[in-house]
Amino acid sequence: MISKNIQFLRKKKNLTQEALAEQAGVSRQTVAKWESGESAPDLESAARLSQALDVTLDELASIPMDSDEAKENASHGRHVFGLVTVGDKGQIVIPVQARRIFHIAPGDQLMVLGDEERGLALVDANFFLKVAEVINHGEK
């Protein structure tokens, strides 16, 4: 996955392998090996790559950005943000891209909704309260 994303993002930014290699502090041959899937960047190199390509590490390593699934979801306002891990107290870290797109900032409150067949959903608490208020006023 990361190999396809490196190549896709490099081309999207109109960078040559040489230019990306320079920004990432590696050789052009190294970038070529990453793009072909012959090798993968270590964490330090991946961090430099993500900066050069203006994406998060999650985005760099997630579902290939040029895949049909990613294109179809993004075209309908749907996104795949990658995996999150549930901590021992139930906490999760919302990926940076998701926080940017949905304007989630520290201190914001989210309502957790659940459907046993479809799973969990996070909804902005203010939006949820406004909808509840409209429903409540509509019943009177």
Protein Blocks (a to p, Z undefined) as FASTA:
>chain_A
ZZmmmmmmmmmnopafklmmmmnopafklmmmmmnomaccdfklmmmmmmmnopafklmm
mccfkbmklmmmmmnopacebjcdddfkopacddfklmmmnopaehiacdddddfknopc
dddfklmmmmmmmmmmmmZZ
